[in-house]
Amino acid sequence: MTSLNGHSTLERRFMTELAQGLDDVRTRTFPFPRRHCISVLDLNRPQAEQLLDLADVFVGLNRQKAKKLDLLKGRTLMNLFFENSTRTQSSFELAGKRLGADVVNMSPRASSMSKGETLIDTAVTLNAMKPDLLVVRHPSSGAAALLAQKVDGSVINAGDGQHEHPTQALLDALSMRRAFGSVEGLTVAICGDVLHSRVARSNVILLQMLGARVRLVGPPTLMPAGADRWAADIHHDMREGIDGVDVVMMLRLQLERMTGALVPSTREYFRFFGLDREKLARAAPGVRVMHPGPMNRGVEIDSDIADDLAVSLIQDQVEMGVAVRMAVLSALAARLDNA
């Protein structure tokens, strides 16, 4: 059916929903509390919840037919990935484009780094290009913070060494909040290679900030020194560690970061610390399973669980990633607008 002005009834409904969604975005968007997003600690609890509320609006907008907005029109977003990434880089690229930004992807690991250029030299070069928003992933802890000192735009930490990955923690929290209604009061077990995981570090901070109880589960060789000061319960037995929990978050076994034999074999690792139905039965009724990806099936998690939409939030995490990064980019752009 076509209306008098040439738009179908369905198109008019989409346009109305989009307008309402944009009004909601403009109402909820707030200037990011700092010029850069380097750590979860850049936020307090009300600010984190405000950011998750904004991301929730973007989830709805992303599910509509018309997704292209102009909130970042005229802004330049540069993705600077010194490490390989599919999910995170694609997610930021899609988020930037849906907000109307000009998006540039750079892989300095294959060019300037191989030619001996330092990180500071790279920062000076990039700064001359005048990017408004700079998304950085780097194998060294502290690299994003160093870049933030050398550029005029806003830096978003997309993972620096074994330090932090704040937007991953935010998307994980949004996935839990949409599944359970609230993060407050949940018991979350973060399992596996905690030692090398920036995802674990950011999640511990954010989940505790939002009122969840956190457990760290893994072999002693994969627990970081000082983990007992993270205010989380530590378990070296998988069945004991996930007993009665609401969420089981599996971590990738990061063999590329390991020096020495920290695990006997991937087969033995799965036997004791891989998630299968027998171990998962110890968790609370209604348990949800998460994984930041990429997954090593049969090493950290059984495919039967990863692909079971009744328990797995892994696909939800991917979807929430775009929405959360749209929220972070919007908030940082709002701060630049008010600078």
C-alpha angles and dihedrals in degrees: 000000000000123000125222095264092057098258121115119238089251092051091049090052091051091049091049092048091047092051091049091048092050091050088052091049092050091048094049100038112105133175110270108252092240135032091244136038103221104137141015084244088071084080134058122210098270090048092048091050090047089053091049090050089054091047089052089059090051090053088062093046092049090056092057125091093244108057105155114106132177100220092117097034109150092019123115120220117195122194109206110185118178088174130051115264133162105175100039098042094044090046094053091044092052092044092052094047093047088054091051099252125144103248125205122185119205130183105194092170086074097044127014096025092051088053093053100257114156124231091249091052088051091050092052091050093048093046089058088059090059101227114183096206125027121192111199133192116178136165092230123080111239096024094117092050091050092051090048089061092054105044134067097219130069120281123213116198108227092179129318117201111290092331115088148326104192100177090052090056090048093051090047090052091048090051091052093045092053092047098046104020092241141026090217111107097010121134110221125190114203105199138192132010099022091153095070098029122112085176090062093050094051093043094051090054097045098041092051089046089055093049103262126136113235132206125189114212126187146093116301090248090062098048116097121239108262095026087130087070093058092086089239128121111251123214130180094189115075097207092049092044096055096038108133096351124147097213131031111197112191120203128212116255099241100209092165091065096047124104113194129002103310092160126032094228138327089252092055090043092057091048093058105023107017116106115245134155094268093057094039090057087073092065126090121281109272092028117171125211125215138183127179092215165246090103126211099211113214091018105065101004141016114244089229089067099036092056098041105104090194090071108010122091093177095109090044089056091057092050093045089051093069092046094048092048090049088054093049093047091048092050093048091048089051089054091050089050090054096043 
